């Protein structure tokens, strides 16, 4: 494709994403379906440029003021993630000179908001909690793309064997520092046609998400519930840890998300997973399990702000109003899920959020209202699950993962045992 045509497509994609009216990954997928003639390198350039605009939207919008051409074209030029020589062919002299001047501005000279690229309602509580230096380290980490983490399906393979198979395919994978199931892969290699993938020996899953399943630590033959299963990443990790024994319910209100689990479930070889669509947390299918379940994971719906490396649009699409609605829903789901536990059963509440109202506040309120649930120290549970450096992953009794400290997505988790 001619450079001018590719730049025009980049500007078009940026314009669509700037509307912030739908999840970015869905908008990008729809765009690529409309542009079926694009090659892998062109798709990569377009997607990475568009995501780079979302990551540093405030900075690019500031620098783009007064430049030549439409705003979406200026943003694409500033955030361009493709070959520079290729781009140069598409620019007229005025655009090239303006772009050089804009990119020469030292980020350190810009206002803090233009450096951290977070809305005030997100930045202020994080800044107050972490302090200036640690907050800026977090902000910098959130501006970087996330690595590609894989979870080895322990039902089918050992980590060392999968690592060797990936090496033979030309992919250098390293064991994740914390999860005993994880491998970290540089870049974004195509995995879907590799034997280790088609045989179900690996799944794409962030190391932090793997740690949540290790915190639940289900045993063979138990009855377990993944209360907000979604597309099933944690469900499959739990099922493999159970060695495909017992009974594992995957509850979710979205039939579409549960449907997306089916091909992954087929690859996994698990026979103990039972996806169930529920209407809400008080569904009769939930009530029938009251007092019968050994372990429950509540990976609650949340703002998702711990995943900004992967989903940078969330910081612009979420709002304080959405946060207030989510916290009410989180509390209700956790209270309903807790009723499923039998005596001695383990409950784990988690989010992929960085914000205390969705995390510590929910856990503290639940603990105060449910004295028959005893808090379990996360460090002890993780150490029992053979998680490396478990003590570095916790804040008091809870799991607290930060992208800039741990190299994972941002996660929170609290665990209790029912008396």
C-alpha positions as CSV (number, residue, x, y, z in Angstrom):
1,X,0.0,0.0,0.0
2,X,1.3,3.5,-0.8
3,X,2.4,5.5,2.2
4,X,-0.2,8.2,1.6
5,X,-3.0,5.7,1.6
6,X,-1.8,4.0,4.8
7,X,-1.5,7.3,6.6
8,X,-5.1,8.2,5.4
9,X,-6.3,4.9,6.9
10,X,-4.5,5.7,10.1
11,X,-6.2,9.0,10.4
12,X,-9.5,7.4,9.7
13,X,-9.0,4.8,12.4
14,X,-7.9,7.5,14.9
15,X,-11.0,9.5,14.1
16,X,-13.2,6.5,14.9
17,X,-11.5,5.8,18.1
18,X,-11.6,9.5,19.2
19,X,-15.4,9.1,19.4
20,X,-14.9,6.9,22.5
21,X,-18.4,5.3,21.9
22,X,-17.3,1.7,21.9
23,X,-14.4,-0.5,23.2
24,X,-11.3,0.2,21.1
25,X,-10.5,-3.4,20.4
26,X,-13.9,-3.9,18.8
27,X,-13.6,-0.7,16.7
28,X,-10.2,-1.8,15.5
29,X,-11.5,-5.3,14.6
30,X,-14.4,-3.8,12.7
31,X,-12.1,-1.5,10.8
32,X,-9.8,-4.4,9.7
33,X,-12.8,-6.4,8.5
34,X,-13.7,-3.4,6.3
35,X,-10.1,-3.3,5.0
36,X,-9.5,-6.9,4.0
37,X,-6.6,-6.1,1.7
38,X,-4.3,-5.1,4.5
39,X,-1.2,-7.1,5.2
40,X,0.1,-8.1,8.7
41,X,2.7,-5.2,8.8
42,X,0.1,-2.6,7.7
43,X,-2.4,-3.9,10.3
44,X,0.3,-3.7,13.0
45,X,1.2,-0.1,12.1
46,X,-2.4,1.0,12.1
47,X,-3.4,-0.7,15.3
48,X,-0.2,0.4,17.2
49,X,-0.5,4.0,16.0
50,X,-4.2,4.2,17.0
51,X,-3.4,2.7,20.5
52,X,-0.5,5.1,20.9
53,X,-2.9,8.0,20.3
54,X,-5.2,6.7,23.1
55,X,-2.3,6.2,25.5
56,X,-1.0,9.7,25.3
57,X,-4.1,11.5,24.1
58,X,-3.6,14.6,26.2
59,X,0.0,15.0,25.2
60,X,-0.7,14.5,21.5
61,X,-3.7,16.8,21.5
62,X,-1.7,19.5,23.1
63,X,1.2,19.2,20.6
64,X,-1.1,18.9,17.7
65,X,-2.6,22.4,18.2
66,X,-1.9,24.7,15.2
67,X,-0.5,22.0,13.0
68,X,-1.4,21.5,9.3
69,X,-4.2,19.3,8.2
70,X,-7.1,17.7,10.0
71,X,-6.7,17.0,13.7
72,X,-6.9,13.2,13.4
73,X,-4.1,13.2,10.7
74,X,-1.9,15.3,13.0
75,X,-2.5,12.9,15.9
76,X,-1.6,9.9,13.7
77,X,1.6,11.7,12.6
78,X,2.7,12.3,16.1
79,X,1.9,8.8,17.4
80,X,3.1,7.0,14.3
81,X,4.3,3.5,15.1
82,X,5.4,2.3,11.7
83,X,8.6,2.8,9.6
84,X,9.8,6.4,9.6
85,X,11.2,6.2,6.0
86,X,7.8,4.9,4.8
87,X,6.0,7.8,6.5
88,X,8.4,10.4,5.1
89,X,7.1,9.6,1.6
90,X,3.5,10.5,2.7
91,X,4.4,14.0,4.1
92,X,4.7,17.3,2.4
93,X,7.5,19.6,3.6
94,X,5.3,21.7,5.9
95,X,4.0,18.5,7.6
96,X,7.5,17.1,8.0
97,X,8.9,20.3,9.5
98,X,5.9,20.7,11.9
99,X,6.2,17.0,13.0
100,X,9.9,17.3,13.7
101,X,9.4,20.4,15.8
102,X,6.5,18.9,17.8
103,X,8.3,15.7,18.6
104,X,11.4,17.6,19.6
105,X,9.5,19.0,22.6
106,X,11.0,17.5,25.8
107,X,8.1,15.7,27.7
108,X,9.7,16.8,31.0
109,X,8.9,20.4,30.1
110,X,5.2,19.7,29.8
111,X,2.6,20.0,32.5
112,X,2.2,17.0,34.7
113,X,-1.2,16.1,33.3
114,X,0.3,16.0,29.8
115,X,3.0,13.6,31.1
116,X,0.8,11.2,33.0
117,X,-2.1,11.3,30.5
118,X,-4.7,10.4,33.1
119,X,-8.0,12.1,33.9
120,X,-8.0,14.0,37.2
121,X,-10.5,11.6,38.9
122,X,-8.1,8.7,38.3
123,X,-4.8,10.6,38.8
124,X,-5.6,12.3,42.1
125,X,-6.4,9.3,44.3
126,X,-3.5,7.3,42.9
127,X,-1.1,10.3,43.4
128,X,-2.3,10.6,47.0
129,X,-1.8,6.9,47.7
130,X,1.5,6.4,46.0
131,X,3.3,9.7,46.3
132,X,4.6,11.7,43.4
133,X,7.6,9.6,42.3
134,X,5.8,6.3,42.5
135,X,2.7,7.6,40.8
136,X,4.7,8.9,37.9
137,X,6.5,5.5,37.6
138,X,3.0,3.9,37.5
139,X,1.8,6.4,34.9
140,X,4.9,5.8,32.7
141,X,4.3,2.0,32.9
142,X,0.6,2.5,31.9
143,X,1.8,4.3,28.7
144,X,3.7,1.2,27.6
145,X,2.2,-1.8,25.7
146,X,1.8,-4.9,27.9
147,X,4.0,-8.0,27.3
148,X,2.4,-11.2,26.1
149,X,2.0,-13.7,28.9
150,X,1.1,-17.3,28.4
151,X,-0.3,-19.8,30.9
152,X,0.8,-23.4,30.5
153,X,-2.1,-25.8,30.8
154,X,-0.8,-28.1,33.5
155,X,-3.4,-30.7,32.6
156,X,-1.6,-31.2,29.3
157,X,2.0,-30.0,29.5
158,X,4.9,-28.9,31.6
159,X,6.3,-25.3,31.4
160,X,9.8,-26.4,30.4
161,X,8.4,-28.5,27.5
162,X,6.3,-25.7,26.2
163,X,9.2,-23.3,26.5
164,X,11.4,-25.6,24.4
165,X,8.6,-26.0,21.8
166,X,8.3,-22.3,21.5
167,X,12.1,-22.0,21.2
168,X,12.0,-24.5,18.3
169,X,9.4,-22.3,16.6
170,X,11.8,-19.3,17.0
171,X,10.0,-17.7,19.9
172,X,12.1,-16.9,23.0
173,X,9.9,-17.3,26.0
174,X,11.0,-16.8,29.6
175,X,9.3,-18.1,32.8
176,X,7.3,-15.4,34.5
177,X,8.8,-14.3,37.8
178,X,5.8,-15.1,40.0
179,X,3.4,-17.6,38.5
180,X,4.7,-21.2,38.2
181,X,2.4,-21.6,35.2
182,X,3.5,-18.6,33.2
183,X,5.8,-17.8,30.2
184,X,6.5,-14.3,28.9
185,X,7.0,-13.8,25.2
186,X,8.5,-10.6,23.6
187,X,6.6,-8.8,20.9
188,X,3.4,-10.2,19.5
189,X,4.2,-13.4,17.6
190,X,1.4,-15.3,15.8
191,X,0.6,-18.2,18.1
192,X,-2.7,-19.5,16.8
193,X,-1.1,-22.0,14.3
194,X,1.5,-23.4,16.6
195,X,1.0,-26.9,17.8
196,X,1.3,-25.9,21.5
197,X,-1.6,-23.6,21.0
198,X,-3.8,-25.8,18.9
199,X,-3.2,-28.7,21.3
200,X,-4.4,-26.5,24.2
201,X,-1.1,-26.6,26.0
202,X,-1.0,-22.8,26.4
203,X,-3.5,-19.9,26.7
204,X,-2.9,-16.2,26.5
205,X,-3.3,-14.9,30.1
206,X,-1.6,-12.1,32.0
207,X,0.5,-13.3,34.9
208,X,-1.6,-11.3,37.3
209,X,-4.7,-13.1,36.2
210,X,-2.9,-16.4,36.7
211,X,-2.1,-15.4,40.3
212,X,-5.8,-15.0,41.1
213,X,-6.4,-18.6,40.1
214,X,-3.5,-19.7,42.3
215,X,-5.0,-17.7,45.2
216,X,-8.2,-19.7,44.8
217,X,-6.1,-22.9,44.8
218,X,-8.9,-25.4,44.0
219,X,-8.3,-29.0,44.8
220,X,-9.2,-32.2,42.9
221,X,-12.8,-33.2,43.3
222,X,-14.1,-30.0,44.8
223,X,-17.1,-27.9,43.7
224,X,-15.9,-24.5,42.6
225,X,-17.7,-21.4,41.1
226,X,-16.2,-18.7,38.9
227,X,-18.9,-16.2,39.6
228,X,-18.1,-13.7,36.8
229,X,-16.4,-16.0,34.3
230,X,-16.5,-13.8,31.2
231,X,-14.6,-15.5,28.3
232,X,-13.2,-18.0,30.8
233,X,-9.5,-17.3,31.2
234,X,-9.5,-17.8,34.9
235,X,-12.1,-20.6,34.6
236,X,-9.7,-22.6,32.4
237,X,-6.9,-22.0,34.9
238,X,-9.0,-23.2,37.8
239,X,-10.2,-26.3,35.8
240,X,-6.6,-27.3,35.0
241,X,-5.6,-26.9,38.6
242,X,-8.4,-29.2,39.5
243,X,-7.0,-31.7,36.9
244,X,-10.4,-31.8,35.2
245,X,-12.0,-33.4,38.3
246,X,-14.9,-32.2,40.5
247,X,-17.3,-29.6,39.2
248,X,-16.5,-26.1,38.1
249,X,-19.4,-23.7,37.3
250,X,-18.7,-20.7,35.1
251,X,-21.4,-18.2,35.8
252,X,-21.9,-15.0,33.8
253,X,-24.8,-12.7,32.7
254,X,-23.4,-12.6,29.2
255,X,-24.2,-15.5,26.9
256,X,-21.9,-13.9,24.3
257,X,-18.9,-14.0,26.6
258,X,-19.7,-17.6,27.6
259,X,-20.0,-18.6,24.0
260,X,-16.5,-17.2,23.4
261,X,-15.2,-19.7,26.0
262,X,-16.3,-22.7,23.9
263,X,-13.3,-23.0,21.5
264,X,-10.9,-22.4,24.4
265,X,-12.6,-25.0,26.5
266,X,-12.5,-27.5,23.6
267,X,-8.7,-26.9,23.2
268,X,-8.1,-27.2,27.0
269,X,-9.4,-30.8,27.2
270,X,-11.3,-30.0,30.4
271,X,-14.4,-32.0,31.1
272,X,-15.3,-30.5,34.5
273,X,-16.4,-27.0,33.4
274,X,-20.1,-26.1,33.2
275,X,-20.8,-22.7,31.7
276,X,-24.1,-21.2,33.0
277,X,-25.7,-18.0,31.9
278,X,-27.5,-16.3,34.8
279,X,-29.8,-13.3,34.8
280,X,-28.3,-11.6,37.9
281,X,-26.5,-12.5,41.1
282,X,-29.7,-13.6,42.7
283,X,-30.7,-16.0,40.0
284,X,-32.4,-19.3,41.1
285,X,-29.5,-21.3,39.6
286,X,-27.2,-19.5,42.0
287,X,-29.5,-19.9,45.0
288,X,-29.6,-23.7,44.5
289,X,-25.9,-24.0,45.3
290,X,-26.1,-22.1,48.6
291,X,-23.9,-23.7,51.3
292,X,-22.6,-26.4,48.9
293,X,-19.5,-24.9,47.3
294,X,-15.9,-25.3,48.3
295,X,-14.4,-22.3,46.6
296,X,-15.8,-19.2,44.9
297,X,-13.9,-16.7,42.8
298,X,-15.6,-13.3,42.3
299,X,-13.7,-11.5,39.6
300,X,-16.1,-8.6,39.7
301,X,-17.0,-6.2,36.9
302,X,-14.9,-3.1,37.4
303,X,-13.5,-0.1,35.6
304,X,-10.6,-2.2,34.3
305,X,-8.1,0.5,35.0
306,X,-5.4,-2.0,35.8
307,X,-5.4,-3.1,32.1
308,X,-4.7,0.4,30.6
309,X,-1.5,-1.0,29.0
310,X,-3.9,-3.2,26.9
311,X,-7.0,-1.1,26.9
312,X,-5.9,2.6,27.0
313,X,-9.4,3.8,25.9
314,X,-10.8,2.8,29.3
315,X,-9.4,5.8,31.1
316,X,-11.3,8.1,28.7
317,X,-14.5,6.0,28.5
318,X,-14.9,5.4,32.3
319,X,-16.2,8.1,34.6
320,X,-16.8,8.8,38.3
321,X,-20.5,8.0,37.8
322,X,-19.7,4.6,36.3
323,X,-17.4,3.9,39.3
324,X,-20.2,4.7,41.7
325,X,-22.5,2.3,39.9
326,X,-19.9,-0.4,39.7
327,X,-19.1,-0.3,43.4
328,X,-22.8,-0.9,44.2
329,X,-22.8,-3.9,41.8
330,X,-19.6,-5.3,43.2
331,X,-20.9,-5.3,46.8
332,X,-24.1,-7.0,45.7
333,X,-22.3,-9.7,43.7
334,X,-19.9,-10.4,46.5
335,X,-22.6,-10.7,49.1
336,X,-24.6,-13.1,46.9
337,X,-21.5,-15.2,46.0
338,X,-20.6,-15.6,49.6
339,X,-23.8,-17.5,50.3
340,X,-22.6,-20.3,48.1
341,X,-19.7,-21.3,50.4
342,X,-19.9,-24.2,52.7
343,X,-18.3,-24.1,56.2
344,X,-14.5,-24.0,55.6
345,X,-14.9,-22.8,52.0
346,X,-12.7,-20.1,50.5
347,X,-14.0,-16.9,48.9
348,X,-11.8,-14.7,46.7
349,X,-12.9,-11.2,45.6
350,X,-10.8,-9.6,42.8
351,X,-10.8,-6.8,40.3
352,X,-8.4,-5.5,37.6
353,X,-8.8,-2.0,39.0
354,X,-6.2,0.3,40.6
355,X,-8.8,2.3,42.6
356,X,-9.5,1.7,46.4
357,X,-13.3,2.2,46.2
358,X,-13.5,-1.0,44.0
359,X,-10.9,-2.9,46.1
360,X,-10.1,-2.2,49.7
361,X,-13.4,-0.4,50.4
362,X,-15.5,-3.3,49.1
363,X,-13.4,-5.9,51.0
364,X,-13.5,-4.0,54.2
365,X,-17.3,-3.4,54.0
366,X,-17.8,-7.1,53.3
367,X,-15.6,-8.2,56.2
368,X,-17.5,-5.9,58.6
369,X,-20.9,-7.2,57.5
370,X,-19.9,-10.9,57.4
371,X,-18.2,-11.9,60.7
372,X,-18.4,-15.5,59.8
373,X,-15.8,-15.0,57.1
374,X,-12.2,-14.9,58.4
375,X,-9.6,-13.0,56.3
376,X,-6.9,-15.2,54.9
377,X,-3.4,-13.6,54.4
378,X,-2.7,-13.5,50.6
379,X,1.0,-14.0,51.1
380,X,0.5,-17.4,52.9
381,X,-1.9,-18.6,50.2
382,X,0.4,-17.6,47.4
383,X,3.4,-19.2,49.1
384,X,1.4,-22.5,49.5
385,X,0.7,-22.3,45.8
386,X,4.4,-22.1,45.0
387,X,4.2,-18.5,43.8
388,X,7.7,-16.8,43.7
389,X,8.4,-13.8,45.9
390,X,4.9,-14.0,47.3
391,X,5.6,-11.4,50.0
392,X,6.4,-8.8,47.4
393,X,2.9,-9.1,45.9
394,X,0.8,-8.2,48.9
395,X,-0.3,-5.1,50.9
396,X,-1.2,-6.4,54.4
397,X,-3.5,-9.4,53.9
398,X,-4.5,-8.6,50.3
399,X,-2.9,-9.1,46.9
400,X,-2.0,-5.8,45.2
401,X,-0.3,-6.0,41.8
402,X,1.0,-2.8,40.1
403,X,2.2,-2.7,36.5
404,X,5.3,-0.6,37.4
405,X,6.3,-2.8,40.3
406,X,5.4,-6.3,39.2
407,X,5.2,-6.1,35.4
408,X,1.6,-7.4,35.5
409,X,-1.7,-5.8,34.9
410,X,-3.0,-4.0,38.0
411,X,-5.0,-6.5,40.2
412,X,-6.5,-6.6,43.7
413,X,-7.7,-9.7,45.5
414,X,-8.8,-10.4,49.1
415,X,-9.6,-13.9,50.4
416,X,-11.7,-15.2,53.3
417,X,-12.6,-18.6,54.8
418,X,-16.1,-19.2,56.0
419,X,-16.4,-20.4,59.6
